[in-house]
């Protein structure tokens, strides 16, 4: 448990940031799942945008975003 006022403030801040990041992670996961199920240009484009934004904000690692985008692009080229 935090003791100092600053530690309590940081805990509130971290909790709020964690909730915001969770929303972004869930959205990215949903878009990736949709793109894998139906690999259309639009679904993959939406997934790419979400991955780029999440990587830019460091919610996910940039290399993970690139790797996932590469795998999604392969699905589109197979079709």
KOLGUKOL-535127 format. One record per residue: residue in one letter; residue number from 0; z, y, x of N, C-alpha, C in turn. Coordinates in nm, 2 decimals, decimal comma. Example, Ala and Ser with C-alpha at 12.3 -4.5 7.8 and 13.67 -1.06 7.14 Angstrom:
<pts>
+-----+-----+--------+--------+--------+--------+--------+--------+--------+--------+--------+
| res |   n |   n.zz |   n.yy |   n.xx |  ca.zz |  ca.yy |  ca.xx |   c.zz |   c.yy |   c.xx |
+-----+-----+--------+--------+--------+--------+--------+--------+--------+--------+--------+
|   a |   0 |   0,78 |  -0,57 |   1,32 |   0,78 |  -0,45 |   1,23 |   0,78 |  -0,33 |   1,32 |
|   s |   1 |   0,71 |  -0,22 |   1,28 |   0,71 |  -0,11 |   1,37 |   0,79 |   0,00 |   1,29 |
+-----+-----+--------+--------+--------+--------+--------+--------+--------+--------+--------+
</pts>
This chain:
<pts>
+-----+-----+--------+--------+--------+--------+--------+--------+--------+--------+--------+
| res |   n |   n.zz |   n.yy |   n.xx |  ca.zz |  ca.yy |  ca.xx |   c.zz |   c.yy |   c.xx |
+-----+-----+--------+--------+--------+--------+--------+--------+--------+--------+--------+
|   x |   0 |   0,00 |  -0,12 |   0,08 |   0,00 |   0,00 |   0,00 |   0,00 |   0,12 |   0,09 |
|   x |   1 |  -0,08 |   0,22 |   0,05 |  -0,08 |   0,35 |   0,12 |   0,05 |   0,42 |   0,11 |
|   x |   2 |   0,09 |   0,49 |   0,21 |   0,22 |   0,56 |   0,21 |   0,20 |   0,71 |   0,21 |
|   x |   3 |   0,11 |   0,76 |   0,30 |   0,09 |   0,90 |   0,31 |  -0,01 |   0,95 |   0,20 |
|   x |   4 |   0,00 |   1,08 |   0,17 |  -0,09 |   1,13 |   0,07 |  -0,24 |   1,12 |   0,11 |
|   x |   5 |  -0,26 |   1,13 |   0,23 |  -0,40 |   1,12 |   0,28 |  -0,45 |   0,98 |   0,26 |
|   x |   6 |  -0,37 |   0,88 |   0,29 |  -0,40 |   0,74 |   0,27 |  -0,43 |   0,71 |   0,12 |
|   x |   7 |  -0,35 |   0,77 |   0,03 |  -0,37 |   0,75 |  -0,11 |  -0,51 |   0,81 |  -0,15 |
|   x |   8 |  -0,54 |   0,93 |  -0,10 |  -0,66 |   0,99 |  -0,13 |  -0,78 |   0,91 |  -0,08 |
|   x |   9 |  -0,77 |   0,86 |   0,04 |  -0,87 |   0,77 |   0,09 |  -0,89 |   0,65 |   0,01 |
|   x |  10 |  -0,79 |   0,59 |  -0,04 |  -0,80 |   0,47 |  -0,12 |  -0,88 |   0,51 |  -0,25 |
|   x |  11 |  -0,85 |   0,62 |  -0,31 |  -0,92 |   0,66 |  -0,43 |  -1,07 |   0,68 |  -0,40 |
|   x |  12 |  -1,09 |   0,75 |  -0,29 |  -1,23 |   0,78 |  -0,25 |  -1,31 |   0,65 |  -0,22 |
|   x |  13 |  -1,24 |   0,55 |  -0,15 |  -1,30 |   0,43 |  -0,12 |  -1,33 |   0,34 |  -0,24 |
|   x |  14 |  -1,24 |   0,35 |  -0,34 |  -1,26 |   0,27 |  -0,46 |  -1,38 |   0,33 |  -0,54 |
|   x |  15 |  -1,39 |   0,46 |  -0,55 |  -1,50 |   0,52 |  -0,62 |  -1,64 |   0,49 |  -0,55 |
|   x |  16 |  -1,64 |   0,50 |  -0,42 |  -1,76 |   0,47 |  -0,34 |  -1,80 |   0,32 |  -0,36 |
|   x |  17 |  -1,70 |   0,24 |  -0,36 |  -1,73 |   0,09 |  -0,37 |  -1,79 |   0,07 |  -0,51 |
|   x |  18 |  -1,74 |   0,13 |  -0,61 |  -1,80 |   0,11 |  -0,75 |  -1,95 |   0,16 |  -0,75 |
|   x |  19 |  -1,98 |   0,28 |  -0,69 |  -2,11 |   0,33 |  -0,68 |  -2,20 |   0,24 |  -0,61 |
|   x |  20 |  -2,15 |   0,18 |  -0,49 |  -2,24 |   0,10 |  -0,41 |  -2,26 |  -0,04 |  -0,48 |
|   x |  21 |  -2,16 |  -0,08 |  -0,56 |  -2,18 |  -0,21 |  -0,63 |  -2,29 |  -0,19 |  -0,74 |
|   x |  22 |  -2,30 |  -0,08 |  -0,80 |  -2,40 |  -0,06 |  -0,90 |  -2,54 |  -0,06 |  -0,83 |
|   x |  23 |  -2,55 |   0,00 |  -0,72 |  -2,68 |   0,00 |  -0,65 |  -2,72 |  -0,14 |  -0,60 |
|   x |  24 |  -2,62 |  -0,22 |  -0,55 |  -2,65 |  -0,35 |  -0,50 |  -2,69 |  -0,44 |  -0,62 |
|   x |  25 |  -2,63 |  -0,43 |  -0,73 |  -2,67 |  -0,51 |  -0,85 |  -2,81 |  -0,47 |  -0,90 |
|   x |  26 |  -2,84 |  -0,35 |  -0,89 |  -2,97 |  -0,31 |  -0,93 |  -3,08 |  -0,36 |  -0,84 |
|   x |  27 |  -3,05 |  -0,36 |  -0,71 |  -3,15 |  -0,41 |  -0,61 |  -3,16 |  -0,56 |  -0,63 |
|   x |  28 |  -3,05 |  -0,63 |  -0,65 |  -3,06 |  -0,77 |  -0,67 |  -3,14 |  -0,81 |  -0,80 |
|   x |  29 |  -3,12 |  -0,73 |  -0,91 |  -3,19 |  -0,76 |  -1,03 |  -3,34 |  -0,73 |  -1,01 |
|   x |  30 |  -3,38 |  -0,63 |  -0,94 |  -3,52 |  -0,60 |  -0,92 |  -3,58 |  -0,70 |  -0,83 |
|   x |  31 |  -3,51 |  -0,75 |  -0,73 |  -3,57 |  -0,86 |  -0,64 |  -3,59 |  -0,98 |  -0,72 |
|   x |  32 |  -3,49 |  -1,02 |  -0,81 |  -3,50 |  -1,14 |  -0,89 |  -3,62 |  -1,13 |  -0,98 |
|   x |  33 |  -3,64 |  -1,01 |  -1,04 |  -3,76 |  -0,99 |  -1,13 |  -3,89 |  -1,00 |  -1,05 |
|   x |  34 |  -3,89 |  -0,94 |  -0,93 |  -4,01 |  -0,95 |  -0,85 |  -4,05 |  -1,09 |  -0,81 |
|   x |  35 |  -3,94 |  -1,17 |  -0,78 |  -3,97 |  -1,31 |  -0,74 |  -4,02 |  -1,39 |  -0,86 |
|   x |  36 |  -3,96 |  -1,36 |  -0,98 |  -4,00 |  -1,44 |  -1,10 |  -4,14 |  -1,41 |  -1,14 |
|   x |  37 |  -4,18 |  -1,28 |  -1,14 |  -4,31 |  -1,23 |  -1,18 |  -4,36 |  -1,14 |  -1,07 |
|   x |  38 |  -4,43 |  -1,19 |  -0,97 |  -4,47 |  -1,10 |  -0,86 |  -4,59 |  -1,02 |  -0,90 |
|   x |  39 |  -4,57 |  -0,91 |  -0,97 |  -4,68 |  -0,81 |  -1,00 |  -4,67 |  -0,69 |  -0,90 |
|   x |  40 |  -4,77 |  -0,61 |  -0,90 |  -4,77 |  -0,49 |  -0,81 |  -4,65 |  -0,40 |  -0,85 |
|   x |  41 |  -4,64 |  -0,38 |  -0,98 |  -4,53 |  -0,29 |  -1,03 |  -4,39 |  -0,34 |  -1,00 |
|   x |  42 |  -4,37 |  -0,47 |  -1,03 |  -4,23 |  -0,52 |  -1,00 |  -4,20 |  -0,51 |  -0,85 |
|   x |  43 |  -4,29 |  -0,54 |  -0,77 |  -4,27 |  -0,54 |  -0,62 |  -4,25 |  -0,40 |  -0,58 |
|   x |  44 |  -4,33 |  -0,31 |  -0,63 |  -4,32 |  -0,16 |  -0,60 |  -4,18 |  -0,11 |  -0,63 |
|   x |  45 |  -4,13 |  -0,15 |  -0,75 |  -3,99 |  -0,10 |  -0,79 |  -3,89 |  -0,16 |  -0,70 |
|   x |  46 |  -3,90 |  -0,29 |  -0,66 |  -3,81 |  -0,35 |  -0,57 |  -3,81 |  -0,28 |  -0,43 |
|   x |  47 |  -3,93 |  -0,25 |  -0,39 |  -3,94 |  -0,18 |  -0,26 |  -3,87 |  -0,05 |  -0,26 |
|   x |  48 |  -3,89 |   0,03 |  -0,37 |  -3,82 |   0,16 |  -0,38 |  -3,67 |   0,15 |  -0,37 |
|   x |  49 |  -3,62 |   0,05 |  -0,45 |  -3,48 |   0,03 |  -0,45 |  -3,42 |  -0,01 |  -0,32 |
|   x |  50 |  -3,50 |  -0,10 |  -0,25 |  -3,45 |  -0,15 |  -0,12 |  -3,45 |  -0,03 |  -0,02 |
|   x |  51 |  -3,56 |   0,05 |  -0,02 |  -3,56 |   0,16 |   0,07 |  -3,45 |   0,26 |   0,05 |
|   x |  52 |  -3,42 |   0,29 |  -0,08 |  -3,31 |   0,39 |  -0,11 |  -3,18 |   0,33 |  -0,06 |
|   x |  53 |  -3,15 |   0,20 |  -0,09 |  -3,03 |   0,14 |  -0,05 |  -3,01 |   0,13 |   0,10 |
|   x |  54 |  -3,12 |   0,11 |   0,17 |  -3,12 |   0,11 |   0,32 |  -3,10 |   0,25 |   0,37 |
|   x |  55 |  -3,16 |   0,34 |   0,31 |  -3,14 |   0,48 |   0,36 |  -3,00 |   0,53 |   0,34 |
|   x |  56 |  -2,93 |   0,49 |   0,24 |  -2,79 |   0,52 |   0,22 |  -2,70 |   0,42 |   0,29 |
|   x |  57 |  -2,75 |   0,33 |   0,36 |  -2,67 |   0,23 |   0,43 |  -2,59 |   0,14 |   0,34 |
|   x |  58 |  -2,63 |   0,12 |   0,22 |  -2,56 |   0,03 |   0,13 |  -2,60 |  -0,12 |   0,18 |
|   x |  59 |  -2,72 |  -0,14 |   0,21 |  -2,76 |  -0,26 |   0,28 |  -2,82 |  -0,23 |   0,41 |
|   x |  60 |  -2,82 |  -0,33 |   0,50 |  -2,87 |  -0,30 |   0,64 |  -3,02 |  -0,28 |   0,63 |
|   x |  61 |  -3,08 |  -0,19 |   0,71 |  -3,22 |  -0,16 |   0,71 |  -3,31 |  -0,28 |   0,74 |
|   x |  62 |  -3,26 |  -0,36 |   0,83 |  -3,33 |  -0,48 |   0,87 |  -3,34 |  -0,58 |   0,75 |
|   x |  63 |  -3,23 |  -0,59 |   0,68 |  -3,23 |  -0,68 |   0,56 |  -3,33 |  -0,63 |   0,46 |
|   x |  64 |  -3,34 |  -0,50 |   0,44 |  -3,44 |  -0,44 |   0,35 |  -3,58 |  -0,47 |   0,39 |
|   x |  65 |  -3,61 |  -0,46 |   0,52 |  -3,74 |  -0,49 |   0,57 |  -3,78 |  -0,63 |   0,56 |
|   x |  66 |  -3,68 |  -0,72 |   0,58 |  -3,70 |  -0,86 |   0,57 |  -3,73 |  -0,90 |   0,43 |
|   x |  67 |  -3,66 |  -0,85 |   0,34 |  -3,68 |  -0,88 |   0,19 |  -3,81 |  -0,83 |   0,15 |
|   x |  68 |  -3,85 |  -0,71 |   0,19 |  -3,98 |  -0,65 |   0,15 |  -4,09 |  -0,74 |   0,21 |
|   x |  69 |  -4,08 |  -0,79 |   0,33 |  -4,18 |  -0,87 |   0,38 |  -4,20 |  -1,00 |   0,30 |
|   x |  70 |  -4,09 |  -1,06 |   0,26 |  -4,09 |  -1,18 |   0,18 |  -4,15 |  -1,16 |   0,04 |
|   x |  71 |  -4,12 |  -1,04 |  -0,01 |  -4,18 |  -1,01 |  -0,14 |  -4,33 |  -0,99 |  -0,13 |
|   x |  72 |  -4,37 |  -0,92 |  -0,02 |  -4,51 |  -0,89 |   0,00 |  -4,59 |  -1,02 |   0,01 |
|   x |  73 |  -4,53 |  -1,12 |   0,08 |  -4,60 |  -1,25 |   0,09 |  -4,62 |  -1,32 |  -0,05 |
|   x |  74 |  -4,53 |  -1,30 |  -0,14 |  -4,55 |  -1,35 |  -0,27 |  -4,67 |  -1,29 |  -0,34 |
|   x |  75 |  -4,69 |  -1,16 |  -0,32 |  -4,80 |  -1,09 |  -0,38 |  -4,93 |  -1,14 |  -0,32 |
|   x |  76 |  -4,93 |  -1,16 |  -0,19 |  -5,06 |  -1,20 |  -0,12 |  -5,09 |  -1,34 |  -0,16 |
|   x |  77 |  -5,00 |  -1,43 |  -0,19 |  -5,03 |  -1,57 |  -0,23 |  -5,10 |  -1,57 |  -0,37 |
|   x |  78 |  -5,06 |  -1,47 |  -0,45 |  -5,12 |  -1,46 |  -0,59 |  -5,26 |  -1,41 |  -0,58 |
+-----+-----+--------+--------+--------+--------+--------+--------+--------+--------+--------+
</pts>
